[in-house]
Amino acid sequence: MTASIFAGGLLQLPLGRADAPLAGSAFDVQFHTVSQLAGGRWHCLVSDLSSGQRITVVEQDADFVIEGASVQKLAVMTGLMTEVDAGRVKLTDTTTLDKDIIADGSGLYLNQAAFGDQLTVANLLTTMLQVSDNTAVRLLSRFVSGDKINENLDRLGFTQTRVEPIPGEDRFYLGHTTPRENNDLLYRLATGTLLSKESTQAVLRIMGWSSVGYTDGIRQQMSSDERARFAGKHGADEDKRHETGIMFDQQGSPLVIFSFFADQAPDPDNYGSTNPVVRAHATLGRFMIDTYTGLSPLQSFVDPKVISQGH
């Protein structure tokens, strides 16, 4: 059974909760089966928006406070873009890429052979969300401090989502969140109630572009057109494997919000697509797009060119 599931086979199981929509009941059963087979400790929330209302179809330990790893870059984005919307930071503001600010791990700036580039806030936002660049986070701290990010998150009602300011510096560690607050952040982003319309469109355009960036998880077993219907963020650090995001319908309206967090993942030194939790994400992504085939009545904030081009 394990091999067939992780190869993309879909379970033929009885429906789950009677109070959930038909598709939601099926996904709830699939989630619990796949996550148990993958191993690790999962903390998750999945919301169905197909009725125009936000209905929970998967909820497991959703208030667990967990290190967000790179998923926490969504919190950084929220704190930053709140400053942009308020006019205190501009996307055209620039800073210098210095060698001494380079961070290890994911990203592209650490692979440069020379430095001194003048980078805009828009460029740093793109690299932080598109290729999860760790150096971009450090550079953005020159425009918005950890304390200011937390202040903005608190003002927006996120009480458990925090970055960790470094004493005496503007820089910060990525910090922690919960599946429930992550799901709420993504829902508000998808429905245009988190940021301005212009900022919402800019962020979703970056998160939805799948020609480059992370596709080992949710989007692995999909065509280009199918991948274009997702805006997501992954995070991996030590034994943690997270992936969260928004699935849109074929017209670009938000249909499903998913927040998958896991710690104590097996094979923790394997950050590739064969890690059991990452393989589970791929299986769930395939099942998600095959199960939720309807349309959402909610407003679309996705650039139709992104959906129609399929890459």
C-alpha positions as CSV (number, residue, x, y, z in Angstrom):
1,M,0.0,0.0,0.0
2,T,2.8,2.5,0.9
3,A,4.5,2.1,-2.5
4,S,1.2,2.7,-4.4
5,I,0.3,5.8,-2.4
6,F,3.7,7.4,-2.8
7,A,3.7,6.6,-6.5
8,G,0.7,8.7,-6.9
9,G,-2.0,6.1,-6.5
10,L,-5.2,7.3,-4.8
11,L,-6.9,5.3,-2.0
12,Q,-10.4,4.0,-2.5
13,L,-11.6,4.6,1.0
14,P,-15.0,5.4,2.6
15,L,-15.8,9.0,3.1
16,G,-14.8,10.7,6.4
17,R,-16.7,13.3,8.5
18,A,-20.3,13.7,7.6
19,D,-20.3,17.4,8.4
20,A,-17.6,18.2,5.8
21,P,-18.3,18.7,2.1
22,L,-18.0,15.5,0.0
23,A,-14.5,16.4,-1.4
24,G,-13.4,17.5,2.1
25,S,-14.4,14.2,3.6
26,A,-12.4,12.3,1.0
27,F,-9.4,14.5,1.5
28,D,-9.6,14.1,5.3
29,V,-9.3,10.3,5.0
30,Q,-6.5,10.5,2.4
31,F,-4.6,13.0,4.6
32,H,-4.7,10.8,7.7
33,T,-3.7,7.7,5.8
34,V,-0.8,9.2,3.9
35,S,0.6,11.2,6.9
36,Q,0.6,8.1,9.1
37,L,2.4,6.1,6.5
38,A,5.0,8.9,6.0
39,G,5.8,9.1,9.7
40,G,6.8,12.1,11.7
41,R,4.6,14.3,13.8
42,W,2.1,16.3,11.7
43,H,0.4,19.6,12.7
44,C,-2.1,20.7,10.0
45,L,-5.1,22.7,8.9
46,V,-6.8,22.5,5.5
47,S,-9.7,24.8,4.6
48,D,-12.2,24.3,1.7
49,L,-13.4,27.5,0.1
50,S,-15.6,26.0,-2.6
51,S,-18.9,27.1,-1.0
52,G,-17.7,30.7,-0.6
53,Q,-17.2,30.1,3.1
54,R,-14.1,28.8,4.9
55,I,-14.8,25.2,6.0
56,T,-12.2,23.1,7.9
57,V,-11.8,19.7,6.3
58,V,-8.5,18.7,8.0
59,E,-7.5,19.7,11.5
60,Q,-4.7,18.1,13.5
61,D,-2.9,19.8,16.3
62,A,-3.6,23.1,14.6
63,D,-2.6,25.3,17.5
64,F,0.8,23.6,18.0
65,V,3.5,26.3,18.1
66,I,6.3,25.2,15.8
67,E,9.5,26.6,14.3
68,G,8.3,27.8,10.9
69,A,11.6,27.3,9.1
70,S,11.3,29.0,5.7
71,V,7.5,29.0,5.8
72,Q,8.1,31.8,8.3
73,K,9.2,34.0,5.4
74,L,5.5,34.5,4.8
75,A,5.5,36.3,8.2
76,V,8.5,38.4,7.0
77,M,6.6,39.2,3.8
78,T,3.5,40.2,5.8
79,G,5.5,42.5,8.1
80,L,7.4,44.0,5.1
81,M,4.4,44.5,2.8
82,T,2.4,46.1,5.6
83,E,5.2,48.8,5.7
84,V,5.0,49.1,1.9
85,D,1.2,49.6,2.0
86,A,1.7,52.2,4.7
87,G,4.2,54.1,2.5
88,R,7.0,53.7,4.9
89,V,9.0,51.4,2.6
90,K,9.0,51.4,-1.2
91,L,9.5,48.4,-3.4
92,T,12.0,50.6,-5.3
93,D,14.2,51.2,-2.3
94,T,17.7,49.8,-2.7
95,T,20.5,48.3,-0.6
96,T,23.9,46.8,-1.4
97,L,24.6,43.1,-1.5
98,D,27.7,42.8,0.7
99,K,29.8,39.7,1.0
100,D,29.7,39.8,4.8
101,I,25.9,39.5,4.9
102,I,25.7,36.3,2.8
103,A,23.8,33.5,4.6
104,D,24.2,29.8,4.1
105,G,21.4,27.5,3.1
106,S,18.8,28.1,0.4
107,G,18.9,30.9,-2.2
108,L,21.0,32.2,-5.0
109,Y,23.1,35.1,-3.7
110,L,25.5,32.9,-1.9
111,N,26.6,31.4,-5.3
112,Q,27.8,34.8,-6.7
113,A,31.4,35.3,-7.5
114,A,31.4,39.0,-6.9
115,F,29.3,41.4,-4.8
116,G,28.3,45.0,-4.7
117,D,24.9,44.7,-6.5
118,Q,22.3,47.3,-5.8
119,L,19.1,45.3,-5.0
120,T,15.6,46.7,-4.7
121,V,13.1,45.6,-2.0
122,A,11.1,44.1,-4.9
123,N,14.0,42.0,-5.9
124,L,14.6,40.8,-2.3
125,L,10.9,40.0,-1.9
126,T,11.0,37.9,-5.1
127,T,14.1,35.9,-4.2
128,M,12.9,35.4,-0.6
129,L,9.6,33.9,-1.7
130,Q,10.6,32.3,-5.1
131,V,13.8,30.5,-4.1
132,S,13.6,30.9,-0.4
133,D,16.8,33.0,-0.2
134,N,18.2,33.3,3.3
135,T,20.4,36.3,2.4
136,A,17.3,38.2,1.2
137,V,15.9,37.9,4.7
138,R,19.0,39.5,6.1
139,L,18.9,42.3,3.6
140,L,15.3,43.0,4.2
141,S,16.0,43.6,7.9
142,R,17.6,46.8,6.7
143,F,14.1,48.0,5.8
144,V,12.0,46.4,8.5
145,S,13.3,45.2,11.8
146,G,12.2,42.1,13.7
147,D,10.4,44.2,16.3
148,K,8.5,46.0,13.6
149,I,7.5,42.7,11.9
150,N,6.2,41.4,15.2
151,E,4.4,44.7,15.8
152,N,2.6,44.5,12.5
153,L,1.8,40.8,13.0
154,D,0.3,41.5,16.4
155,R,-1.8,44.4,14.9
156,L,-3.1,42.0,12.3
157,G,-4.2,39.5,15.0
158,F,-1.4,37.0,14.7
159,T,-0.5,36.3,18.3
160,Q,1.6,33.2,17.9
161,T,3.4,34.1,14.7
162,R,6.7,35.8,15.5
163,V,10.2,36.3,14.2
164,E,13.0,36.4,16.9
165,P,14.8,39.7,17.0
166,I,18.6,39.5,17.7
167,P,19.4,41.8,20.7
168,G,21.2,44.9,19.6
169,E,20.6,44.3,15.9
170,D,17.9,44.8,13.4
171,R,18.4,41.3,12.2
172,F,16.2,38.4,13.4
173,Y,15.8,34.7,13.3
174,L,12.7,33.3,11.4
175,G,10.9,32.2,14.6
176,H,7.7,30.3,15.0
177,T,4.0,30.0,14.0
178,T,1.0,27.6,14.2
179,P,-0.9,25.8,11.4
180,R,-4.0,27.8,12.3
181,E,-2.3,31.2,12.1
182,N,-0.5,30.2,8.9
183,N,-3.8,29.1,7.4
184,D,-5.5,32.3,8.4
185,L,-2.6,34.4,6.9
186,L,-2.9,32.5,3.6
187,Y,-6.7,32.8,3.6
188,R,-6.5,36.6,4.2
189,L,-3.9,36.9,1.5
190,A,-6.0,34.8,-1.0
191,T,-9.1,36.9,-0.3
192,G,-7.4,40.3,-0.4
193,T,-8.0,41.1,3.3
194,L,-4.3,41.0,4.4
195,L,-2.7,43.5,2.1
196,S,-3.6,46.1,-0.5
197,K,-4.8,44.8,-3.8
198,E,-1.6,45.7,-5.5
199,S,0.5,44.0,-2.8
200,T,-1.7,41.0,-2.8
201,Q,-1.3,40.6,-6.6
202,A,2.5,41.1,-6.4
203,V,2.9,38.4,-3.7
204,L,0.6,35.8,-5.3
205,R,2.4,36.3,-8.6
206,I,5.7,35.5,-7.0
207,M,4.4,32.5,-5.0
208,G,2.5,31.0,-7.9
209,W,5.4,31.1,-10.5
210,S,6.5,27.5,-10.8
211,S,9.0,27.6,-13.7
212,V,11.7,27.9,-11.0
213,G,11.5,27.4,-7.2
214,Y,10.4,24.5,-5.1
215,T,8.3,21.8,-6.8
216,D,9.5,18.7,-4.9
217,G,6.4,18.6,-2.7
218,I,2.8,19.5,-3.4
219,R,3.4,20.3,-7.1
220,Q,5.7,17.4,-7.9
221,Q,3.2,15.2,-9.7
222,M,1.5,17.9,-11.8
223,S,1.5,19.3,-15.3
224,S,2.7,22.9,-15.9
225,D,-1.0,24.1,-16.0
226,E,-1.8,22.3,-12.7
227,R,1.3,23.7,-11.0
228,A,0.3,27.2,-12.0
229,R,-2.8,26.9,-9.8
230,F,-0.8,26.8,-6.6
231,A,0.9,29.6,-4.6
232,G,3.0,28.1,-1.8
233,K,5.9,28.2,0.5
234,H,8.0,25.3,1.8
235,G,10.3,25.1,4.8
236,A,12.8,22.5,5.8
237,D,15.3,22.5,8.7
238,E,16.7,19.6,10.6
239,D,13.7,17.2,11.3
240,K,11.1,19.7,10.1
241,R,9.3,19.5,6.7
242,H,6.6,22.1,6.1
243,E,4.6,23.1,3.1
244,T,1.7,25.6,3.0
245,G,-0.2,27.4,0.3
246,I,-3.3,28.2,-1.7
247,M,-4.8,26.1,-4.5
248,F,-6.8,28.1,-7.0
249,D,-9.6,26.9,-9.3
250,Q,-9.1,27.1,-13.1
251,Q,-10.3,30.7,-13.2
252,G,-7.8,31.8,-10.5
253,S,-10.1,32.0,-7.5
254,P,-8.9,30.5,-4.2
255,L,-10.3,27.0,-3.6
256,V,-8.3,25.3,-0.9
257,I,-5.9,26.7,1.8
258,F,-3.4,24.1,3.1
259,S,-1.0,24.3,6.1
260,F,1.1,21.2,6.5
261,F,3.7,21.2,9.3
262,A,5.7,18.2,10.4
263,D,8.5,17.6,12.9
264,Q,10.3,14.4,13.9
265,A,10.4,13.6,10.2
266,P,12.1,10.4,9.2
267,D,15.4,10.6,7.2
268,P,16.0,14.2,8.4
269,D,19.3,14.6,6.6
270,N,17.5,14.0,3.2
271,Y,16.2,17.3,2.0
272,G,15.2,16.0,-1.4
273,S,12.0,14.7,-3.0
274,T,12.5,11.2,-1.5
275,N,12.1,12.2,2.1
276,P,8.9,10.4,3.3
277,V,7.2,13.6,4.4
278,V,8.0,15.4,1.1
279,R,6.7,12.3,-0.8
280,A,3.5,12.5,1.3
281,H,3.1,16.2,0.3
282,A,3.4,15.2,-3.4
283,T,0.7,12.5,-3.0
284,L,-1.6,15.0,-1.1
285,G,-1.1,17.6,-3.8
286,R,-2.1,15.2,-6.6
287,F,-5.1,14.1,-4.6
288,M,-6.0,17.7,-3.9
289,I,-6.1,18.8,-7.5
290,D,-8.0,15.6,-8.6
291,T,-10.6,16.0,-5.7
292,Y,-11.3,19.7,-5.8
293,T,-12.6,20.1,-9.4
294,G,-15.2,22.8,-8.9
295,L,-15.1,26.5,-9.0
296,S,-14.9,29.0,-6.1
297,P,-17.3,32.0,-5.9
298,L,-14.6,34.1,-4.2
299,Q,-12.8,37.0,-5.9
300,S,-9.7,36.2,-7.9
301,F,-6.5,38.2,-7.1
302,V,-4.3,36.0,-9.4
303,D,-3.0,37.5,-12.6
304,P,-4.9,35.5,-15.3
305,K,-1.7,35.4,-17.4
306,V,0.0,33.2,-14.7
307,I,-2.8,30.7,-14.8
308,S,-3.2,30.7,-18.6
309,Q,0.5,30.3,-19.3
310,G,0.9,27.4,-16.9
311,H,4.4,28.2,-15.9
